[in-house]
Amino acid sequence: MLTLRRYQPSDQEAVWELHTVALVQTNAYISSGAWDEDLHHIEDIYFDGGEFMVGVLDDRIVAMGALRRTTAERAAIKRMRVHPDHQGRGYGQTILTYLEERARALGYKTLYLSTTDRQQAAQGLYLKNGYHEVARKPLDDRTLIYYERDLLSCRDGS
């Protein structure tokens, strides 16, 4: 059974590996760069008004996701990843649900996120959970898709 817990500094290597493996699997990995800097400073970036959770199965991190404060009323869902060997088991849903509940507890009214056109499972997860597309922007040979969700109109968790 998947166990959720808050990120710990000793998780750094496993989180980086999961991030890379999950993106490579969907052909969404660009390369390491400035856009990955947050993963080298997780506690500084995510623990002030946000969260970074890992999903552990058999002592191995197989899922992760984060919540990052952007304003007093708005936060971003970030770094949602599930190891390819463990996809389709509801682990992404488990992490997303937890992050949404945490966002409500922290007083956020709106959540937003982005994914690429190559991450079709992620797109389905977000649409199923009440996120709606608000923009698309080209990025190299892919398209970034931006989603948003109003937490005030979805108090029951749907």
N, C-alpha and C positions, 0 to 999 in steps of 0.2 A: 504494500500500500504506500502511496506517495505521502510523504511528510513535508509540510511547508515550514520553513524557518527563515529568519532574517539572515541576510548575508553576513559572513564573518571574513576577516582578512585572510584567513587560511583557505578560503574558497577561491581566491583570485585566479589561480591557474586553471581550475576546473571551469570557472565561469568563462574565461577567455576561450578555452577549448570548445565549450558548448556554443558560444557565440559564433565561432568560426565554422564549426561542423554544420550547424543548423543553416547558416547562410549559404555555404557551399552546396549543400544538398538541394536547395531551391534555385541554384545558379544566381543568387542575389548578392554574393560576396564580391565586393569591388577589390579591396586590399586593405591592409591596415593603414590608417592615416589619422589626421586630426579629428575626424568624425568619430573615432573610437576612443578618444581621450577620457571620456567619462568612465569607461571600464577600468581605467588605471587609477581612478580617484572616487570609487563608489561611495565610500562613507562621507566624503566631503560634499559630493554632489547630490546624493539621494537621501541622506538621513536628516537633512534640515527641511522639514515640511513634506517629506516624502517617504519612500520605502524602497527596499530592494530585497526581493524574496527569491529563495531557491527552493526547488522541489527535489527532495532526496528519496531515492529508491535503492535499497540494498547498499547503503553507505556511498552512493554515487549521485552526483548532481545531474539530473536528467531534464530539468526544466528551470526556467527563471523568468522574472519579469520585474519591472520597476515602475514607480510612481515618482514623478519629478514636479515639484512646485514651480509654476511659472508666474503666477500672480496670486493674490489672496483668495481669488475665487476660481482659479483655473489651474489644472495640472495636466501633465502629459503622461500617458502610458508609454513606457520605453522598454526596450530590450526583451521583448517577449520571445522566448526561444524554448523549443522542446527538441530533445535529441531525436534524430530521425528514427532510431530504433524503438522509440517510445511514443511516436505520434499516433493519433487516433484513439487514445485511451482517456481523453478528457483532461489531461494535465494542463493544457493551455487554458481551458475553461476554468479549472480550479484556481489557477494563478490570477486570471483576469477577474474572477468573482471576488477574490480576496482583495485585490488592489482597488476595485470599485468600492467595496465596503470600507476600506481604509480611507479612501478619498472622501467619502461621505462623513466619516468620523472626524476628518481633519477640516471639514467645512467647505470643501470644494463644490462648486455648482456645475462646472463643465469639465469634461475630460476630452482630450484630443490625442491623436496618434497618427503615425504614418506607417505605411508598408509599401512594398513595390508590387507592380503588376505580376511579378514572378512568384509571389508568395500567396498563391490562391487559397490555401488552407487558412491562412491568417485573415484574408479578406472575408472568407465565409464566417469565421469566428466572430469578427467584429460586426458584420451585418446581422448575424443571428442575435447578437447582444444589444441591438438597438443603436449602433453607431451608424451615422449616415455620411456619405461622401460629401466633402465640401470643396475639394480642389484636386487637380492633377498637375504635376509638373514633370517635364522631361529631365532625366538624369542619365547622361551617357546613352547607353542602348536600352534603357529601361524607363519606366515611368513611376514616379512616386505618387502614391494615392494618400490623401489626407482625409481623416475621419474625425467626427466629433459626436459627443453624446451629452445631452443635458441630464444631469443627475437628479434635478428637482422634479422632472416629469416622470421619473422612473423610480419611485421610492420603494417599490416592492422587489427590486433587484432584477427586473426584467428589462 
